[in-house]
Amino acid sequence: MNLILLGPPGAGKGTQAKILVESRGLAQLSTGDMLREAKTSGTEMGHRAAEVMNRGQLVSDEIVVGLIEEKLEAPHGAGFIFDGFPRTLAQADALGALLDRHGQEVDAVIEMRVDDAALVSRISGRFTCATCGAVYHDETKPTAKPGVCDVCGGTEFIRRADDNADALKQRLLEYYKKTSPLVGYYHAKGLLHGVDGLGEIGAVSAEIAKVLDKL
């Protein structure tokens, strides 16, 4: 089973992908993770990606698709979750062609729907433990003891520079310009399924599970 998770930044795609990895035995293909791995992978495509990134340039669609193809050719579990790719219609076409060459297909596209104002509130208060990566929020999920991570006891926390209202609004604009057309693209293919991306993590997981169990 191959899945695509769609949704604006902060919708919870990464969180749900990790749950699906555990519950369904799927392999998560995150564009960011693949590009970081490429620097030390030793493969031809990895070398090409590293050269581009070392020059401070954006990696081309061709290279990203090549990195995905390397993953498809390696032993893997019950399928893939594409997280952060495709982002454009051209990338969606390229992914479809790649999967077709390997005798595979996209089985479902999960759109994590959100309200922009609520999303801005959610992201603006987010911070992460620098030691273990546990995620917290100023209002909805503070640490039990101020300044101390509930998971590992760490006292160092990180806030992303772009986790603020102005930066998020710009990221949302980019999403609606470049990525939201994929909603119609996959709807036309009969693959799109919508879930409430702003629900509790467990509730969102349950909605996704209902979709997948019907496939």
N, C-alpha and C positions, 0 to 999 in steps of 0.2 A: 504494500500500500504506500503510495506516494502522496504527500499532502503539501499544500501551500498555505501558509498563514499570512493573511493580509490584514492590514490595519495601520493607523497612523503611529508615529513614535509615542511610546508610553502606553500603548493599548494592552500590553502584557503578552506579546507574542513569544518573547524569550522564556517567560515563566511557564506558559502553557506548553511550549515545545519540550522543556525539560520534563514536565509531567508525562507527556506522551512518550518520551524516551523510556521512562521508567515503567509506564503502564502497558505500552504496546510493543516495546522492543524495537522502536524505530530509531534511525540514526538522524541526528540533527545536523543539517548543513547550514551553518550561519556564515554569511559572506565575510563578516569581520573576522571570525575565527579562522576561516580558510586562508584569508590573506595573511594573518599573523603566522599561521603554520607554514605558509609558502616560503617564508624567509629561511627556514631551516629544513625544508623537506628534501632538498637535493634533487628534485625532479626538474626536467626541462621547463615545464610550465611554472613551477615554483621559482626557478631561477629568473625567468622572464618577469614574473610578478614582483620579485624582490628588487630587480633593477629599476623598474618603474617607480616603485614606492620610495626607493632610496634617492631618486631624483626629485621626490616630492610631487609627483604627478599622479593623476587618477588612473587606476588600472582599467584597461579597456574591457568591454563586454566579452570580446574574444578570449581574453585571458581568464576571466571569471568562469566562463563556460568551460574552458579547458580544465580548470581546477575542479569543477563539478564533475566533469567526465572522468577525471582520475579517481574521484570518490566512487563513481558508479562502477568502475572497473575493479575496485578493491572489494574484498569480502565484507559484507555488511549484514545487518539484521533483517527485519521484516519489511524494510522500506525506508523512505527518507521523508524528513520534514524540511521543506525549503523555507528558511527564516531570513528575510531580508533580500530575497531574490525570488522571482523577478521584481524589478522596480518600475519597468517601463514596458510598453507594448512590444518594442523590439526585443527586449530580453525574454518576454513571454514566448514570442515566436521561436527564439533561439533555444529556449529550454524545451519547448515542445518537439522541435526537430531533433535535439540531442536525445531525449527520452525515446523517441521513435526509432532512432538508429540502434538503440540498445534493447528494443523490443519492450519498452516500458511506457507508461503513461501517467498523467496526473489523475488520481482517483477522486480527489475532493479539494476544494479551496474553501478555507474557513475565513470568513470576513469577521473580524472583531470590531463591532460597531461601537462607537463612543460618542458622547456629547463633548464638543470642543471645550466649553467652559469648565465642565467637570474634569476634563483631562488636564487642563492647565493647572487647576487646583491640585490634582493628584501629583503631577510631576514637580511642581514648584516646591513642594515640601519634602521631596525625596532625598534621602541620604543613605550611604552604604558603609558598612564596616570595612575598614581598610585591611583588616587581617583575614577575615573569612568570607567577605562579600555579602553578608546578610543585609537585606534591604529594609529600611525603616521609613517612616513618614512623620513629620512634625505633629500632625493632627490625628491621623487615623491609625498610625502604628508607631508610637514612640517607644524607646527602650524602656523596659520596666524600671530600671535604675538609671537616672539621668547620666549620660556620658559613658555608659558601660554596655557593651554588646550582650544581648541576651544569650547568644549562641556560644561565643568563645571567650567572653570577658574582656575583649579588646577595648581600648579607649581612644583609638584613632578612627575618625570617620571622614568620608569623602563626599563632597557634593560636586556633581558634574558642572562644568562651567556653563553648559547650555541648558541646565535644568532650572530655567527661570522663565517667567511669562513671555518676555519679549523674544527670547531665542526659540521657545517652543512654538510661538505663533509663526515664526519664519519657517521652522521645520514642517509645521502643518501646511503652510502654503505650498512648500515644495512637494509635499505628499499629494495634495489635491491636484497640483498641476501635472505631476509626472506619473504617480502611482495609482490614483483613484480610477483612471480609465480602465484599469484591470478588472474592476468590479463588473463593468458591463461586458468586458471581453470574456470573462469566465462564466458570467450568467448566460451569455449566448451559447456557450458550450454545455450548459446544463450541469456545471460543476460547483456552482457557488452556493454556500450555506452560511447564513448570518447568525451570529451569537452576540449576546450583550457583553461587550468587553469591559464594562465598568462594574460588573457584578463581583461578588467575593470570589477569590481564586477557585475555591471548591465548586461554587455554583457554575462558573464558566467552564471548568473541566467537565462537569456533569452534562452541560449543554453540548459540548464538543463530543463527548462519549456517545450521546444519543444519536448524533449525526453519523458517526463512524460505525456504530452498531447496525445501522440500516443499510450500509453499503454492501 
